[in-house]
Amino acid sequence: MSKNKLYIVNVFRWGSRADHSYFIGVFSKKQKAIDEAEKEERYRGGIKYKAEIIETEINVSYAEDKSPWAKRIKDING
């Protein structure tokens, strides 16, 4: 059975997980998630907010399966 991928986009102020952050969206296409992340970074001036993209699968629970359930596609540090 093939699992469907999801791409979750969050944005962090000053690239810090401790500062203000917000959710952009969940996308079924990797390129769409990348485009939306880059668009939001540009809209915010390019330096104040940094986007992160996480790839995961539908119906995967870390609580049930301790193996890696997500992969970072775009990190807030570059």
Secondary structure, 3 states (H helix, E strand, C coil): CCCCEEEEEEEEECCCCCCCEEEEEEECCHHHHHHHHHHHHHHCCCCCEEEEEEEEECCCCCCCCCCCCEEEEECCCC
